[in-house]
Amino acid sequence: MKNLWEDAKASKCKTDLDLRVYTSNLLGQSDTLVLHGGGNTSVKSIVDSEEILYVKGSGWDLVSIKAEGFSPVKMSVLLEMAKLKSLSDTDMVAGQKAAILDKTAPNPSVEAILHALIPFKVVDHTHADAIVTISNSKQGKEHIEKLFPDFLIVPYVMPGFVLAQKIHEMTKEGFDWERCEGIILHHHGIFTFDDDAKKSYDKMIEAVSKAELFLEKNAKVMLEEIEPAKFDINGLNIDKFMHINQTPLAIHYASQDDLRAKVTRGVLTPEHIIRTKRIPLVVEDGNIEDALKHFKVAYEAYFNAYRTDEIMLDPNPKYAVIKNFGVITFGKTQKEADVINDIVAHTMMAVLRADRLGGYQSISIPESFAMEYWELEQAKLK
């Protein structure tokens, strides 16, 4: 992974926040680090003698974020929230909003409490493809521990307060933060941090590069030239717009043996589920009507198995894998269909690589439901 830092540009940054914007934009330039709103960053600073966390606001993309995209939140409030034994999503959002210095700022990231807990000035968080590909393999825990012996390795838990609480518990008794090079969250992503913005960014690039080299050596995927099968897409009236993907990757992915089992093993990172659903529509015999009916029945069964008081979302698929043809994504706008295609493209390569490591394995079905119907993720999507 290329390090994009430029001393000349960094030297023009006059404040902590200026430099935070610069390095956030650097991270956002690589779609193998973050995609469409993924990841978050922060910097701790002093405003009127009070310690403040400037953290990425929900809804902003790192590649284009500006100073106004960061929420200035009182550190003291966030640290007190971290000590609570329980905290509802609604109360967390309300507490964070009440602690914002600038009431015109966006809502703080759902990871704001975790950023506050990490005792370094600069914190970077990405959903790096290489990291989640390895951790989403069946031997991911062993591979990650061997590759990153100086990182805190955290088993999957829900993002937000539950994750912050988990890391607070893991680090409150004599944990040596000075020897910790970063945090890896299984099935989710990676954090790096430092009191120096360049060093934190460098640590991210170095860690992800190490993971990429591991995959290049142990999970290389060769894509053969395959002539796509003919397929009549007229029956796919699922949404107003679509994106047809017949790249070598998409055709290879759609041409696997035991296709349904291979392509319905879950999302690459948890937040993808709000855009893609847990699994795609799979069309193996050309019969779209039957395949779509099967998908909706299965989705309703999934919803009914795990629901509490939620209202079911649209049961239609967000994308389809068509046997020997390729992949089609759907959206209410062309941009939505294109965004889903980007996410699916990264997922396809990760699945193929993880299979080379012994098998792809996402979060569980109950964990997927909890994420898909999480009120904070639904709010972010709106």
C-alpha positions in Angstrom: 0.0 0.0 0.0 1.4 3.4 -1.1 2.2 5.9 1.6 0.7 9.2 0.3 2.1 11.6 2.9 3.7 14.8 1.5 5.7 17.0 3.9 5.1 20.1 1.8 1.3 19.7 2.1 1.4 18.7 5.8 3.5 21.7 6.6 0.7 24.0 5.5 -1.6 22.7 8.2 -1.6 25.2 11.0 -3.9 23.5 13.6 -4.5 20.1 15.0 -7.8 20.0 13.0 -6.1 21.1 9.7 -3.7 18.2 10.0 -6.5 15.8 11.0 -8.4 16.8 7.8 -5.3 16.2 5.7 -4.5 12.7 7.0 -8.2 11.7 6.9 -8.3 12.7 3.2 -5.2 10.6 2.6 -6.8 7.5 4.2 -10.0 8.2 2.2 -8.1 8.2 -1.2 -7.7 4.4 -0.9 -10.8 2.4 -1.5 -9.0 -0.6 -0.1 -9.0 1.2 3.3 -12.5 2.8 3.4 -15.6 2.8 1.2 -18.5 5.2 1.0 -18.6 6.6 4.5 -16.6 3.8 6.2 -14.0 4.3 8.8 -13.5 7.2 11.2 -10.8 9.5 12.5 -10.2 11.8 15.4 -7.8 14.2 17.1 -7.7 15.4 20.7 -7.1 19.1 21.2 -7.5 21.9 23.8 -10.3 24.5 23.3 -10.7 27.2 26.0 -8.7 25.1 28.5 -10.9 22.1 28.0 -9.9 18.8 26.2 -12.0 18.3 23.1 -12.2 15.3 20.8 -12.7 16.3 17.2 -14.2 13.1 15.7 -15.6 12.4 12.2 -19.2 13.3 11.9 -21.7 10.6 10.8 -22.4 10.8 7.1 -19.1 12.3 6.0 -16.6 10.5 3.7 -12.9 10.6 4.7 -11.8 11.3 1.2 -13.7 14.6 1.1 -14.2 15.5 4.7 -13.4 19.1 5.7 -13.0 20.8 9.1 -16.8 21.3 9.5 -17.2 17.5 9.1 -15.7 16.9 12.5 -17.7 17.1 15.7 -16.0 18.8 18.7 -17.1 16.8 21.7 -16.1 17.2 25.4 -13.7 14.5 26.3 -14.8 14.5 30.0 -18.4 13.5 29.0 -17.2 10.7 26.6 -14.9 9.2 29.3 -17.7 9.2 31.8 -20.0 7.5 29.4 -17.3 4.8 28.8 -17.6 3.8 32.5 -21.3 3.1 32.4 -22.4 -0.5 32.7 -25.1 0.0 30.0 -26.2 2.7 27.7 -28.9 2.7 25.1 -28.3 3.9 21.6 -30.7 6.7 22.1 -29.0 7.8 25.3 -25.6 7.6 23.8 -26.5 9.8 20.8 -28.3 12.3 23.1 -25.3 12.4 25.5 -22.8 12.9 22.7 -24.9 15.6 21.0 -25.3 17.4 24.4 -21.5 17.4 24.7 -20.8 19.0 21.3 -19.3 22.5 21.6 -20.7 23.6 18.2 -24.4 22.8 17.9 -24.2 23.2 14.1 -21.7 20.3 13.9 -22.8 16.9 12.6 -23.6 14.0 14.9 -20.4 12.4 16.2 -19.3 9.0 14.9 -20.8 6.0 16.8 -17.2 5.2 17.7 -16.6 8.5 19.5 -16.4 7.0 23.0 -13.8 4.5 21.8 -11.8 7.2 20.2 -11.9 9.1 23.5 -10.7 6.0 25.4 -7.6 5.5 23.3 -5.0 7.6 25.2 -3.3 9.2 22.1 -3.8 12.5 20.3 -4.5 11.0 16.9 -6.7 7.9 16.2 -7.3 6.4 12.7 -9.8 3.7 12.0 -10.3 1.9 8.7 -12.1 -1.2 7.3 -9.0 -2.2 5.4 -9.8 -5.0 2.9 -6.6 -6.9 3.6 -7.2 -6.9 7.4 -10.9 -8.0 7.2 -10.1 -10.6 4.5 -7.7 -12.3 6.9 -9.9 -12.0 10.0 -12.9 -13.3 7.9 -11.1 -16.5 7.2 -11.7 -19.6 9.4 -8.1 -19.4 10.7 -8.3 -15.6 10.9 -7.7 -15.4 14.7 -4.4 -17.4 14.4 -3.2 -15.5 11.3 -3.9 -12.1 12.8 -2.3 -12.9 16.1 0.9 -14.1 14.3 1.0 -11.2 12.0 0.3 -8.5 14.6 1.8 -9.6 18.0 1.9 -6.0 19.3 -1.7 -5.2 18.5 -4.7 -5.6 20.8 -6.9 -8.2 19.1 -10.6 -7.9 19.9 -13.3 -10.5 19.1 -16.3 -9.2 17.2 -18.9 -7.2 19.1 -21.4 -4.7 17.9 -19.9 -1.3 17.1 -20.7 1.7 19.2 -21.0 1.6 23.0 -20.8 -2.2 23.3 -17.4 -2.1 21.5 -16.1 0.8 23.5 -17.2 -1.0 26.7 -15.4 -4.2 25.6 -12.1 -2.4 24.9 -12.5 -0.4 28.2 -12.8 -3.8 30.0 -9.8 -5.2 28.1 -7.5 -2.3 28.9 -8.4 -0.9 32.3 -6.2 -3.3 34.4 -2.5 -2.5 33.8 -2.7 -2.5 30.0 0.5 -1.0 28.5 -0.8 1.4 25.8 2.8 2.5 25.0 3.6 -1.0 23.7 0.3 -1.3 21.8 0.8 -0.6 18.1 -2.9 -0.7 17.3 -6.2 -2.5 17.6 -7.7 -5.1 15.3 -11.4 -5.8 15.5 -12.3 -9.2 14.1 -14.7 -9.0 11.1 -14.6 -5.2 11.4 -11.3 -3.3 10.9 -8.2 -1.8 12.4 -7.2 1.2 14.6 -3.8 2.9 14.7 -2.9 5.8 16.9 -0.1 8.0 18.1 0.5 11.5 19.4 1.9 12.4 16.0 -0.4 12.4 13.0 2.2 11.2 10.5 3.2 8.3 12.8 -0.4 7.2 13.2 -0.9 7.3 9.4 2.4 5.5 8.8 1.4 2.7 11.2 -1.9 2.2 9.3 -0.1 2.0 6.0 2.6 -0.4 7.4 0.0 -2.7 9.1 -2.2 -2.9 6.0 0.8 -3.4 3.7 1.9 -6.3 6.0 -1.6 -7.9 5.6 -1.5 -7.3 1.8 1.9 -9.0 1.5 0.6 -12.0 3.5 -2.4 -12.3 1.1 -0.2 -12.0 -1.9 1.9 -14.9 -0.7 -0.8 -17.1 0.7 -4.1 -16.2 -1.0 -3.4 -15.1 -4.6 -6.4 -15.2 -6.8 -6.0 -15.8 -10.6 -8.9 -14.7 -12.7 -9.3 -16.6 -15.9 -10.9 -15.1 -19.0 -14.4 -16.5 -19.0 -17.0 -15.7 -21.7 -20.2 -14.7 -19.8 -23.4 -16.6 -20.4 -26.3 -14.9 -22.0 -29.1 -13.8 -19.6 -32.3 -11.9 -20.1 -32.3 -9.2 -17.4 -35.8 -7.9 -18.2 -37.4 -9.8 -15.3 -35.1 -8.0 -12.7 -37.5 -5.2 -12.0 -36.4 -4.9 -8.4 -35.5 -1.2 -8.3 -35.5 1.7 -10.7 -31.7 1.5 -11.5 -29.1 -1.2 -11.8 -25.4 -1.7 -12.3 -24.4 -4.7 -14.4 -20.9 -6.0 -13.4 -19.3 -8.4 -15.9 -15.7 -7.8 -15.0 -13.4 -10.9 -14.9 -13.8 -10.8 -11.1 -17.7 -10.8 -11.3 -17.9 -13.5 -13.9 -15.4 -15.7 -12.0 -17.3 -15.2 -8.8 -20.6 -16.1 -10.5 -19.1 -19.2 -12.2 -18.1 -21.1 -9.0 -19.3 -24.6 -8.3 -21.9 -24.8 -5.5 -22.7 -21.1 -6.2 -25.4 -20.5 -3.7 -23.4 -21.8 -0.8 -20.3 -19.8 -1.9 -22.0 -16.4 -2.3 -24.3 -16.4 0.7 -21.9 -16.4 3.6 -22.4 -12.9 4.8 -20.9 -9.4 4.6 -17.3 -8.3 4.6 -17.7 -5.7 7.4 -20.8 -5.2 9.5 -21.8 -1.8 8.2 -22.1 -3.1 4.7 -25.3 -4.9 5.6 -27.3 -1.7 5.6 -26.5 -1.3 1.9 -26.3 -4.9 0.6 -28.4 -7.0 3.0 -26.7 -10.1 4.4 -26.9 -12.2 1.1 -27.7 -11.6 -2.5 -30.4 -13.0 -4.8 -28.9 -16.1 -6.5 -30.2 -17.1 -9.9 -28.8 -20.5 -11.0 -31.3 -21.8 -13.5 -32.4 -18.6 -15.3 -35.8 -18.5 -13.5 -35.9 -15.0 -11.9 -39.4 -15.3 -10.7 -38.8 -18.4 -8.6 -35.5 -17.1 -7.4 -37.0 -13.9 -6.2 -39.9 -15.6 -4.5 -37.4 -17.9 -2.7 -35.3 -14.8 -1.6 -38.3 -13.0 -0.1 -39.6 -16.0 1.7 -36.2 -16.7 3.2 -35.8 -13.0 4.2 -39.1 -13.0 6.0 -38.1 -16.2 7.8 -34.8 -14.5 8.8 -36.7 -11.4 10.1 -39.3 -13.4 12.0 -36.6 -15.6 13.6 -34.7 -12.7 15.2 -37.2 -9.8 15.5 -38.3 -8.2 18.7 -40.2 -5.0 18.0 -38.6 -4.0 14.7 -40.6 -3.3 11.5 -39.4 -5.3 8.5 -37.3 -3.5 5.9 -37.9 -4.0 2.2 -37.5 -7.8 1.6 -36.2 -7.3 -1.9 -32.5 -8.1 -2.6 -30.0 -5.3 -3.1 -27.9 -7.3 -5.6 -28.0 -10.5 -7.6 -25.4 -13.1 -8.5 -26.4 -14.7 -11.9 -24.8 -18.1 -12.6 -22.1 -17.7 -15.3 -23.3 -14.2 -16.1 -22.0 -11.8 -13.4 -23.4 -9.6 -10.7 -26.2 -7.0 -10.8 -26.8 -4.4 -8.1 -30.0 -2.4 -7.6 -30.8 1.1 -6.4 -33.4 3.8 -6.2 -30.8 6.0 -7.9 -27.9 5.1 -10.2 -25.5 6.3 -7.5 -27.0 3.8 -5.0 -26.6 1.0 -7.5 -23.0 2.0 -8.2 -22.1 2.3 -4.5 -23.5 -1.2 -3.8 -21.5 -2.5 -6.8 -18.3 -1.0 -5.3 -19.0 -2.7 -1.9 -19.8 -6.1 -3.6 -16.7 -5.9 -5.8 -14.5 -5.6 -2.7 -16.5 -8.4 -1.0 -16.1 -10.8 -3.9 -12.3 -10.5 -3.9 -12.1 -10.9 -0.1 -14.3 -14.0 -0.2 -12.2 -15.6 -2.9 -9.0 -14.8 -1.0 -10.3 -16.0 2.3 -11.3 -19.3 0.7 -7.6 -19.7 -0.2 -6.9 -19.4 3.5 -9.2 -22.2 4.4 -12.6 -20.7 4.1 -14.6 -17.4 4.3 -16.5 -16.8 7.5 -18.5 -13.6 8.3 -20.3 -12.6 11.5 -23.1 -14.9 12.5 -26.7 -14.6 11.3 -28.0 -13.2 14.7 -25.1 -10.7 14.7 -26.0 -9.8 11.1 -29.6 -9.1 12.1 -28.6 -7.0 15.0 -26.5 -4.9 12.7 -29.1 -4.6 9.9 -31.8 -3.5 12.3 -29.5 -1.3 14.5 -31.3 2.0 14.9 -28.0 4.0 14.6 -27.1 2.3 11.3 -30.6 3.0 10.0 -30.3 6.6 10.9 -26.9 6.9 9.2 -28.4 5.4 6.0 -31.3 7.9 6.0 
